[in-house]
Amino acid sequence: MDRTPIAPNAPTPAAEVEHYYGERVHILQNPFLLSVLARLGAPETKGPEVAELVRIVYSAMLIQMAARELPIQSAAVPTRMFARTPQGVYRGPMLSREASVVIACVVRAGMIPSQTCFELLARVLDPDRIRIDTLSMARVTDAQGRVTGVSLDGSKIGGSVQDSVLLVPDPMGATGGTVVKALAHYRERYGTPEKVVAMPMIATPEYIARVLKEVEGAVVYTARLDRGLSPADVLGAPPGRRWAEERGLDEHQYIVPGAGGLGEVLNHSWV
């Protein structure tokens, strides 16, 4: 197989929501994904169906993200038609199999998203250059139930992230504290990634603000922006136009409208 590096020109982007959060934020505008997320967050949706819906969302998000953020090469790949004609060769852009990707799996809710991303990437990249790290990042709360931080006790990280794409498919982008803490931990102990991509399937304006401010160069992909506690006139403005007035978190730092405690729902373990 012939592979020649080419300039990483981004393909035509998928439809995205117009916003004022900046070019590092990508809010996918996909009615199918929005329908899946609505079904996923419905009170009657439980167990295996929730898990399958999460896989659908992350499969679609991963495909869009990879086309924009992973290195691209020009390739020549013989097809089955090569046995009939020398012209039976695909020539054109492909993702580079030499791309190195580290997936930060945040327990509990990030387990299915991370495995989904790993399995899809391993179909087209070199599996030996992809790994999943397991981050045990429990919420730390105060006496009033407010989230004050996260704990990394019990995490399993497989080595350096230097020059890799570091992907964080943590599904609920609420405060941004999990992503900020995880990436600070990586940079302090495991090197500097070439690129950081945060992939919450649902994100709040508060999450976006914190990640962009505290994680240098981070890119955010999300399937839905939730700012349901914003005043009505703010909701009538384009996302990010009145950013300081947008709210997507309740007093306990849960997303509204959100999907509830997804880690608990996925595992049917209410802890």
N, C-alpha and C positions, 0 to 999 in steps of 0.2 A: 504494500500500500504506500503510495507516494503522498507525502505530506509536506507542504511548504507553508511556513508562517506567513500570515498576511496581517495587514493593519486591522485592529479590532473595531472595524466600523460596525456600530450597532445596527441591527436590522430595524425595519419599520416597527415602532413600538405598538404594543397592543393598546386598545382604547383605554384611556386613563381619565380619571376625574380631574377636571381643572381645579387648581388650588393655588394658594399663596404660601405654601410651606417651603418652597425651594426645590431645586432640581434633584436633590438627593432623596426625595420622597416620591414613591410611585403608588398611587391608589388605583387599583385595577377597576375598570368600569365594565363589569361583566354580569348581566342579569342572571345567568345560570348560577354563577357562584353566589350571588346575593340570595337566590332562591334556596340553594343548599344551606347557606348560613342561617336563613330564617327557619328552615326545617330543623337544623341542628340545635338551635336555641329554644325550640318550642318545648313546653313542659312535658308533653306526651312522648317526646322522642327520647329513647333510653337505650342503654346497653350496646349491643353490637351495631345497631343502626348509627349511633353517634360516632363510633369508631370508623365506620365505613364512610360517613359523610366527611369526617376530618381527612381521611385519605384522599377523597375526591378533591377537596379544596387544596390540599398541599401538592397533589399531582399537577393541578393546573397552575398554581403559583410557581412551582419549581420550574416548569417548562418556560414560563414567561421570564423568570429571573435569569435562568441559565443562558437564554438567548441574548440577554443584555449585558450580563456581568462576567461570564466566563470567557477565557481566551478562545479565539476562533482561528482555524487554519483552512487553507485551501487543500483539498484532498482529491485523490483519484482512486476510486474503489471499484473493482470489477464486480458486476452483478451476475446473476445466473445466465443472462443473455450473452456473456462474454464467450461462452462455449459455442455460440452460433455466429458471433460477429465481433471483430476487434473494437467496434464502437459500443459494445456493451459495458461501458465504464461510466460510473457517475463521477463527474468532475464539478466541484463547487465547494462552498463553505461547509465546514463541520466544526463542532466543538473539538478542541484539542484534547486528545487522550492524555497528554502530559500534564494537564491541569491538576493541581493539588488542592483538595478540598477537605477541610475539617468541619464536622458538624457538631455543634455544641447542643447536646440533648439535655434539656432542663427537665428533671424529674418533678412532677409526674406527668403533667399535661403535654410535655414536649416529646414523650417517648414515641408515640405513633407518628407525629409529624417528622421526627428525625429519621425513623426507620423508612418511612415513605420516600423521603429525599435521598437517603443512601441507596435504596434499591433502584430508583430511577436513574441516578447518576452513574451507578455501576453498570448500567446497560450500555452506556456510550463512552464513559471515561475508563481509564485504567483502574480497576478495583483496588490495586495495591497502593494507589495514591489518594484513596478516600478512607476516612475513618470517622467513627462516632465517639466522642468523649461524653461521659455521663457526669452531669453536674447535679449534685444534690443540693438544691438551693431552696431551703424552706423559708417561708415568710416569717419574719420576727415582728411580733405585735406588742403594743403596750397594753396597759390595764383596761383601756377603753376600746380595745380591738382594732386600733389603727395600726397600719403597717409602718414599721420604723426602719426596716432593713431586711437583709437576707443573710443566711448562713450557708457556707460552702462545705461544711463538714461532710466527709464521706464521698467526695467527688473522685472520679477516675479519669485522668487526663493522660492521653497516650504519647505525649512528647511535644516537640516544638511545633509552633504554628508559623514559623518564619517563612515568608514568601508564599503562604497558602491563602486561599479564599476561606475565610472563617464565616460559616453560616449558622445563624441562630434562629431555628424555626420554633420559637416559643409561641404558642398559639394566641395567647391573650396579652396584647400590648396595653397594659393598664398604666402603671406609673413609670415604667422604664427602668426601675431599679434593678430588676433581674439582669437585663442586658448590660447595663452600666457596670454592675458588680462583676459579672462574668468576664467582660472584656478587660476590665482593669486587672483581674486575676491572671488572665492569659498574658497580658503585656508585661506584667511584673515578673512572671516566672517562665514563660514559654516563648518569648520572642514577639516580633511584630508581624502581624499578617499583612499580606499584600492588599487585601480588601476585606472589609467587614460588611456583611449583609444581614440585617435583621428582618425576619419574616414572620411577623404576627399576622394571623388571619383576620383578627379584629384589632384595631388600634384606636387610641384616644388622642386628642390634641395634646394632652399632657405628656403622653408617652413620646410622641414625635418631638416635642420641644426638648425634653430631657435627653433623649438619645442624640439628637443633632448637636446639642450644646456640649455634652460630656464625652461623646465618643467621636474622636477626630476622624473625619472622612467616612463615617458610617453611612450606608445606603439602606433605606427602609422600603420594603415591599409589603403591601397589605391588600386584602380583598375587600375590607370594609372599614370605613371611618365611623366611629361612634362618638357623638358629642350631644347625647340626648338630654343632658341637663343644662344645656345652653338656653338663654332667653330666646323667645320666638323670633325676635328680629335678628338675632345673631344667626339662628338657623336659616334664616332667609338669605343670608349673605353667603358668597362662595367660601368654601373651607379655607381657613387661614387669613381671610381678609380682616377679621376681628379676632385674631388668635387669642389675645389676652383675655377675652370674654368667653371663650369657648370652654365648655366643661363636659367631660365624659365620665367622670368618676364621682361616686357617692361618698358619703362620709367615712365609709369603711374601705375605700379605695377599690371598689368593684365597678366594672364597666356598665354603663347604662346607654342603650338597652342591653348590650352584652349577650352573654349566654349562660350566666351563672358560673358556679365553680367548676370549670371544665375538667380539671384533674379529678375532682370527686365524682363527677358524672361518668367520665370515661372508665374509672376504676370501680365505680359503685362502692366507694369506700369514703364515708363522710367524716374525714379527719382533717 
